């Protein structure tokens, strides 16, 4: 994806669509990353998070905060993070706050975006560049 965001920013996001819609000029980078989670219940780990099936999901199983770590081999510039959430299915595990951090490793992560979610259902688009191109 295209542009990197500098500095901490309270986030704007778009939510609510059951269909994922991403502009043609963007390309998915997630498949080029190594994924891990802070904890998970058996059968609800990274594979369930990344399998493109809206009926499967990541379910944490540990103390908060819960986190998803996405590591790239090379430096990449991301413009957009898109995730599917459904408050109606399981309100106790649906995130209410998402913080995106970036850095060279776990010890130097810098917060670049924070968004608050209120009972989200559908695809949530988090723009890291600070602007919504739609």
Z-matrix of the N, CA and C atoms (Angstrom, degrees):
N
C 1 1.437
C 2 1.512 1 107.01
N 3 1.293 2 121.86 1 173.68
C 4 1.444 3 119.47 2 -155.19
C 5 1.518 4 118.96 3 -100.06
N 6 1.301 5 122.06 4 -50.26
C 7 1.445 6 120.70 5 -166.33
C 8 1.516 7 112.71 6 -118.75
N 9 1.310 8 116.34 7 142.60
C 10 1.454 9 121.96 8 178.83
C 11 1.517 10 109.60 9 -95.27
N 12 1.319 11 116.94 10 148.18
C 13 1.450 12 122.49 11 177.31
C 14 1.521 13 109.00 12 -102.19
N 15 1.310 14 117.84 13 138.89
C 16 1.454 15 121.96 14 177.27
C 17 1.519 16 109.43 15 -108.15
N 18 1.320 17 116.74 16 136.22
C 19 1.450 18 121.29 17 174.53
C 20 1.514 19 113.30 18 85.15
N 21 1.323 20 114.66 19 157.76
C 22 1.457 21 121.60 20 178.90
C 23 1.521 22 109.48 21 -72.84
N 24 1.325 23 116.18 22 142.06
C 25 1.452 24 119.98 23 -176.00
C 26 1.514 25 109.76 24 -150.89
N 27 1.335 26 116.83 25 133.91
C 28 1.456 27 119.41 26 171.38
C 29 1.519 28 106.26 27 -70.75
N 30 1.307 29 116.00 28 137.83
C 31 1.449 30 119.56 29 -166.19
C 32 1.501 31 116.71 30 -95.79
N 33 1.303 32 113.33 31 145.88
C 34 1.441 33 122.46 32 167.25
C 35 1.517 34 106.14 33 -102.78
N 36 1.293 35 115.95 34 139.98
C 37 1.448 36 119.29 35 177.43
C 38 1.513 37 109.09 36 -144.39
N 39 1.316 38 116.01 37 163.84
C 40 1.459 39 122.92 38 176.39
C 41 1.516 40 106.14 39 -119.97
N 42 1.328 41 116.93 40 136.81
C 43 1.456 42 119.09 41 179.79
C 44 1.515 43 110.56 42 -139.37
N 45 1.346 44 114.23 43 166.99
C 46 1.438 45 119.23 44 166.35
C 47 1.512 46 117.63 45 117.98
N 48 1.309 47 119.58 46 -15.12
C 49 1.459 48 120.49 47 -176.49
C 50 1.524 49 110.91 48 -84.64
N 51 1.326 50 117.26 49 139.41
C 52 1.452 51 121.95 50 173.86
C 53 1.530 52 110.44 51 -79.93
N 54 1.324 53 117.68 52 -20.42
C 55 1.463 54 122.21 53 -179.81
C 56 1.517 55 110.14 54 -104.91
N 57 1.314 56 115.87 55 133.91
C 58 1.456 57 121.05 56 177.91
C 59 1.522 58 108.81 57 -78.57
N 60 1.329 59 116.60 58 125.58
C 61 1.456 60 121.94 59 178.93
C 62 1.520 61 107.70 60 -128.22
N 63 1.337 62 116.14 61 116.63
C 64 1.462 63 121.44 62 179.31
C 65 1.520 64 107.55 63 -130.88
N 66 1.325 65 115.85 64 137.00
C 67 1.462 66 120.82 65 -177.93
C 68 1.524 67 112.05 66 -60.89
N 69 1.331 68 116.13 67 148.03
C 70 1.462 69 122.69 68 -176.50
C 71 1.525 70 113.58 69 -61.89
N 72 1.328 71 118.51 70 -27.81
C 73 1.462 72 120.16 71 -176.15
C 74 1.540 73 112.03 72 -77.02
N 75 1.329 74 117.59 73 -9.01
C 76 1.459 75 121.18 74 177.05
C 77 1.523 76 109.77 75 -93.94
N 78 1.329 77 116.65 76 150.26
C 79 1.462 78 119.19 77 174.36
C 80 1.515 79 109.00 78 -127.69
N 81 1.317 80 114.77 79 147.25
C 82 1.449 81 119.78 80 -178.32
C 83 1.524 82 109.83 81 -73.18
N 84 1.321 83 115.97 82 131.84
C 85 1.460 84 121.75 83 -179.94
C 86 1.523 85 111.98 84 -108.56
N 87 1.317 86 118.60 85 -12.15
C 88 1.464 87 122.52 86 -172.41
C 89 1.522 88 113.48 87 -59.73
N 90 1.319 89 117.32 88 -31.94
C 91 1.461 90 120.27 89 -179.01
C 92 1.529 91 112.27 90 -70.92
N 93 1.318 92 117.17 91 -15.02
C 94 1.470 93 121.84 92 179.89
C 95 1.530 94 111.87 93 -92.39
N 96 1.324 95 116.94 94 5.71
C 97 1.462 96 121.16 95 -175.16
C 98 1.521 97 111.69 96 -112.18
N 99 1.338 98 115.12 97 158.50
C 100 1.463 99 122.12 98 169.83
C 101 1.527 100 106.68 99 -95.80
N 102 1.315 101 116.54 100 127.69
C 103 1.463 102 122.57 101 -175.75
C 104 1.522 103 110.42 102 -108.50
N 105 1.332 104 116.69 103 142.58
C 106 1.459 105 122.48 104 171.18
C 107 1.529 106 108.28 105 -148.15
N 108 1.334 107 116.04 106 160.10
C 109 1.457 108 121.35 107 178.69
C 110 1.531 109 108.95 108 -126.64
N 111 1.312 110 116.34 109 155.89
C 112 1.467 111 121.08 110 -177.81
C 113 1.519 112 111.67 111 -65.86
N 114 1.308 113 117.91 112 -34.04
C 115 1.462 114 123.72 113 177.21
C 116 1.524 115 107.18 114 -166.89
N 117 1.338 116 115.44 115 163.15
C 118 1.462 117 118.70 116 176.13
C 119 1.512 118 110.32 117 -161.17
N 120 1.316 119 115.16 118 152.57
C 121 1.456 120 120.93 119 171.73
C 122 1.516 121 107.48 120 -78.55
N 123 1.312 122 116.96 121 152.37
C 124 1.460 123 122.01 122 -178.76
C 125 1.529 124 110.92 123 -54.40
N 126 1.337 125 115.53 124 127.94
C 127 1.465 126 121.07 125 -179.83
C 128 1.516 127 114.78 126 84.20
N 129 1.329 128 117.69 127 -1.97
C 130 1.463 129 121.47 128 -178.44
C 131 1.524 130 111.38 129 -126.13
N 132 1.333 131 115.50 130 45.77
C 133 1.453 132 120.68 131 -179.12
C 134 1.513 133 112.46 132 -101.14
N 135 1.325 134 115.30 133 -148.12
C 136 1.465 135 121.79 134 -175.91
C 137 1.533 136 111.72 135 -59.23
N 138 1.327 137 117.56 136 -41.21
C 139 1.467 138 119.44 137 -178.91
C 140 1.535 139 111.14 138 -59.54
N 141 1.318 140 117.98 139 -43.00
C 142 1.457 141 121.53 140 178.48
C 143 1.531 142 111.29 141 -69.25
N 144 1.305 143 116.32 142 -31.03
C 145 1.468 144 121.35 143 178.12
C 146 1.521 145 111.56 144 -68.60
N 147 1.342 146 117.05 145 -35.72
C 148 1.465 147 122.31 146 -171.41
C 149 1.523 148 115.28 147 -106.16
N 150 1.322 149 120.14 148 7.57
C 151 1.464 150 120.82 149 -170.10
C 152 1.525 151 116.22 150 -85.27
N 153 1.309 152 119.65 151 6.33
C 154 1.473 153 123.88 152 179.53
C 155 1.524 154 113.47 153 62.30
N 156 1.324 155 117.72 154 19.73
C 157 1.457 156 122.52 155 177.92
C 158 1.525 157 107.33 156 -112.33
N 159 1.327 158 117.49 157 117.28
C 160 1.464 159 120.71 158 -177.10
C 161 1.528 160 112.64 159 -71.58
N 162 1.323 161 117.39 160 -8.69
C 163 1.461 162 120.96 161 177.55
C 164 1.529 163 112.78 162 -88.96
N 165 1.325 164 118.01 163 -9.77
C 166 1.462 165 121.62 164 175.72
C 167 1.525 166 108.25 165 -111.04
N 168 1.322 167 116.36 166 160.57
C 169 1.459 168 119.56 167 -172.57
C 170 1.515 169 110.56 168 -163.11
N 171 1.337 170 115.62 169 162.31
C 172 1.456 171 122.36 170 171.88
C 173 1.527 172 107.42 171 -83.52
N 174 1.317 173 116.84 172 133.34
C 175 1.451 174 121.28 173 174.92
C 176 1.522 175 107.78 174 -128.29
N 177 1.313 176 116.03 175 115.80
C 178 1.459 177 121.29 176 -178.08
C 179 1.526 178 110.47 177 -69.94
N 180 1.326 179 115.21 178 159.26
C 181 1.463 180 120.57 179 -178.04
C 182 1.525 181 109.41 180 -148.24
N 183 1.301 182 116.46 181 56.91
C 184 1.457 183 119.93 182 -178.62
C 185 1.509 184 110.25 183 -168.93
N 186 1.312 185 114.36 184 -173.43
C 187 1.465 186 120.75 185 -179.09
C 188 1.528 187 111.04 186 -68.70
N 189 1.312 188 115.03 187 150.42
C 190 1.461 189 119.98 188 176.21
C 191 1.519 190 109.17 189 -78.81
N 192 1.309 191 120.24 190 156.71
C 193 1.461 192 125.42 191 1.45
C 194 1.525 193 111.64 192 -77.72
N 195 1.316 194 115.56 193 150.38
C 196 1.456 195 122.09 194 175.82
C 197 1.522 196 107.11 195 -91.74
N 198 1.326 197 116.22 196 142.55
C 199 1.463 198 117.25 197 -177.05
C 200 1.521 199 111.95 198 -141.41
N 201 1.318 200 112.79 199 152.50
C 202 1.459 201 122.61 200 171.02
C 203 1.514 202 105.49 201 -116.40
N 204 1.323 203 117.05 202 126.28
C 205 1.456 204 121.85 203 179.45
C 206 1.521 205 108.16 204 -107.13
N 207 1.318 206 115.77 205 128.88
C 208 1.464 207 121.78 206 179.16
C 209 1.521 208 106.94 207 -123.91
N 210 1.352 209 116.30 208 114.37
C 211 1.461 210 121.12 209 -177.06
C 212 1.524 211 110.01 210 -114.44
N 213 1.331 212 115.06 211 131.66
C 214 1.458 213 121.93 212 176.17
C 215 1.521 214 109.24 213 -105.05
N 216 1.327 215 117.20 214 147.67
C 217 1.469 216 121.96 215 177.87
C 218 1.519 217 111.45 216 -67.03
N 219 1.331 218 115.77 217 -37.30
C 220 1.465 219 121.81 218 -179.73
C 221 1.520 220 108.74 219 -118.40
N 222 1.301 221 115.81 220 162.05
C 223 1.458 222 121.05 221 175.62
C 224 1.528 223 108.69 222 -64.77
N 225 1.327 224 116.25 223 131.70
C 226 1.465 225 121.24 224 177.25
C 227 1.519 226 108.66 225 -128.26
N 228 1.296 227 115.62 226 156.02
C 229 1.458 228 121.91 227 176.50
C 230 1.520 229 107.89 228 -112.55
N 231 1.311 230 115.72 229 115.23
C 232 1.450 231 121.31 230 -178.28
C 233 1.516 232 110.65 231 -102.04
N 234 1.322 233 116.20 232 141.28
C 235 1.451 234 122.30 233 178.68
C 236 1.521 235 111.41 234 -106.82
N 237 1.319 236 116.80 235 -29.54
C 238 1.452 237 120.54 236 -169.34
C 239 1.525 238 110.67 237 -146.22
N 240 1.321 239 116.53 238 136.47
C 241 1.463 240 122.66 239 170.87
C 242 1.521 241 105.84 240 -117.41
N 243 1.329 242 115.97 241 129.79
C 244 1.460 243 120.90 242 -178.59
C 245 1.518 244 108.48 243 -124.20
N 246 1.332 245 116.52 244 131.01
C 247 1.451 246 119.84 245 177.47
C 248 1.516 247 110.29 246 -141.31
N 249 1.333 248 114.84 247 154.72
C 250 1.455 249 120.76 248 -179.94
C 251 1.519 250 108.79 249 -105.31
N 252 1.323 251 116.34 250 128.87
C 253 1.459 252 122.02 251 177.93
C 254 1.527 253 108.89 252 -135.40
N 255 1.326 254 115.96 253 152.90
C 256 1.462 255 119.20 254 179.90
C 257 1.526 256 109.78 255 -145.55
N 258 1.300 257 115.29 256 96.62
C 259 1.458 258 122.91 257 -179.93
C 260 1.527 259 111.25 258 -59.83
N 261 1.330 260 117.02 259 -33.28
C 262 1.472 261 120.87 260 -177.80
C 263 1.526 262 112.15 261 -65.69
N 264 1.332 263 117.50 262 -30.86
C 265 1.466 264 120.43 263 -178.01
C 266 1.518 265 112.98 264 -77.74
N 267 1.325 266 117.27 265 -39.36
C 268 1.462 267 119.37 266 -178.84
C 269 1.516 268 110.30 267 -160.27
N 270 1.311 269 115.29 268 86.88
C 271 1.461 270 119.71 269 -175.47
C 272 1.522 271 113.19 270 -61.94
N 273 1.327 272 118.40 271 -29.55
C 274 1.460 273 119.49 272 -176.40
C 275 1.531 274 112.39 273 -71.38
N 276 1.328 275 119.02 274 -22.09
C 277 1.468 276 121.61 275 179.75
C 278 1.521 277 113.18 276 -108.43
N 279 1.303 278 118.07 277 -0.95
C 280 1.462 279 120.73 278 179.34
C 281 1.524 280 109.28 279 -79.76
N 282 1.337 281 117.57 280 127.91
C 283 1.476 282 118.47 281 -177.58
C 284 1.525 283 112.28 282 -66.60
N 285 1.327 284 115.38 283 144.17
C 286 1.459 285 120.74 284 174.39
C 287 1.528 286 110.79 285 -106.21
N 288 1.333 287 116.29 286 -16.28
C 289 1.464 288 121.43 287 179.48
C 290 1.521 289 108.12 288 -143.71
N 291 1.315 290 116.28 289 132.37
C 292 1.458 291 122.04 290 177.45
C 293 1.521 292 108.15 291 -123.55
N 294 1.322 293 115.21 292 127.99
C 295 1.456 294 121.07 293 176.94
C 296 1.524 295 107.88 294 -118.01
N 297 1.320 296 115.82 295 130.26
C 298 1.459 297 121.60 296 178.56
C 299 1.518 298 107.59 297 -109.34
N 300 1.339 299 114.56 298 127.58
C 301 1.458 300 121.23 299 -179.65
C 302 1.518 301 108.98 300 -122.89
N 303 1.316 302 116.10 301 153.67
C 304 1.459 303 121.84 302 -178.84
C 305 1.520 304 109.56 303 -138.23
N 306 1.335 305 115.80 304 148.65
C 307 1.454 306 120.10 305 177.05
C 308 1.509 307 111.98 306 173.85
N 309 1.336 308 115.75 307 -176.64
C 310 1.466 309 122.12 308 -179.83
C 311 1.519 310 112.50 309 -82.51
N 312 1.333 311 118.32 310 -15.29
C 313 1.457 312 122.82 311 -178.66
C 314 1.515 313 109.63 312 -173.51
N 315 1.335 314 116.31 313 178.30
C 316 1.460 315 121.16 314 -176.60
C 317 1.526 316 113.18 315 -59.86
N 318 1.331 317 117.65 316 -29.89
C 319 1.457 318 120.54 317 -171.89
C 320 1.524 319 114.35 318 -87.05
N 321 1.320 320 118.03 319 -6.20
C 322 1.464 321 118.90 320 179.50
C 323 1.530 322 112.68 321 -131.28
N 324 1.320 323 116.55 322 34.19
C 325 1.462 324 120.12 323 179.92
C 326 1.525 325 110.59 324 -72.50
N 327 1.317 326 115.35 325 137.17
C 328 1.457 327 122.63 326 179.52
C 329 1.523 328 108.20 327 -117.64
N 330 1.314 329 115.80 328 130.40
C 331 1.463 330 120.40 329 179.15
C 332 1.529 331 109.48 330 -68.61
N 333 1.339 332 116.13 331 126.15
C 334 1.463 333 119.40 332 179.52
C 335 1.524 334 113.06 333 -116.02
N 336 1.338 335 117.15 334 -16.82
C 337 1.469 336 118.79 335 179.98
C 338 1.517 337 109.12 336 -161.28
N 339 1.326 338 115.94 337 137.49
C 340 1.456 339 122.63 338 173.04
C 341 1.517 340 107.84 339 -131.77
N 342 1.326 341 116.64 340 132.41
C 343 1.459 342 120.54 341 176.68
C 344 1.525 343 109.05 342 -129.21
N 345 1.302 344 115.75 343 143.65
C 346 1.460 345 123.21 344 174.69
C 347 1.523 346 107.29 345 -101.41
N 348 1.331 347 116.26 346 133.65
C 349 1.456 348 121.49 347 178.93
C 350 1.525 349 108.75 348 -113.03
N 351 1.317 350 116.19 349 138.74
C 352 1.451 351 121.18 350 178.89
C 353 1.528 352 108.74 351 -121.12
N 354 1.322 353 116.41 352 102.48
C 355 1.460 354 123.86 353 179.52
C 356 1.533 355 112.44 354 48.82
N 357 1.319 356 117.97 355 53.77
C 358 1.466 357 120.76 356 -175.19
C 359 1.530 358 112.69 357 -71.25
N 360 1.328 359 114.92 358 143.63
C 361 1.462 360 122.36 359 173.84
C 362 1.516 361 107.24 360 -139.90
N 363 1.323 362 117.27 361 118.41
C 364 1.457 363 121.74 362 178.45
C 365 1.516 364 112.25 363 112.74
N 366 1.314 365 115.04 364 -166.53
C 367 1.462 366 121.76 365 -179.44
C 368 1.512 367 109.78 366 -75.56
N 369 1.314 368 116.21 367 132.33
C 370 1.463 369 123.19 368 177.09
C 371 1.523 370 106.96 369 -110.74
N 372 1.329 371 116.57 370 124.88
C 373 1.466 372 123.25 371 180.00
C 374 1.519 373 107.79 372 -105.64
N 375 1.319 374 116.77 373 118.51
C 376 1.461 375 121.74 374 179.78
C 377 1.524 376 107.20 375 -111.97
N 378 1.322 377 116.01 376 110.53
C 379 1.466 378 121.55 377 -178.23
C 380 1.517 379 109.83 378 -86.29
N 381 1.319 380 116.48 379 121.74
C 382 1.452 381 121.55 380 -178.24
C 383 1.513 382 112.42 381 -86.98
N 384 1.308 383 117.41 382 -17.82
C 385 1.457 384 120.98 383 -178.23
C 386 1.516 385 112.22 384 -82.18
N 387 1.343 386 117.71 385 -6.58
C 388 1.452 387 120.91 386 179.39
C 389 1.507 388 113.82 387 88.31
N 390 1.334 389 116.67 388 -7.42
C 391 1.459 390 118.65 389 179.56
C 392 1.517 391 109.89 390 -128.53
N 393 1.306 392 115.17 391 146.55
C 394 1.465 393 121.89 392 177.20
C 395 1.526 394 107.02 393 -100.86
N 396 1.327 395 117.09 394 111.59
C 397 1.463 396 119.72 395 -176.15
C 398 1.524 397 114.19 396 -73.53
N 399 1.315 398 118.04 397 -6.16
C 400 1.483 399 119.54 398 -178.07
C 401 1.494 400 111.43 399 -78.27
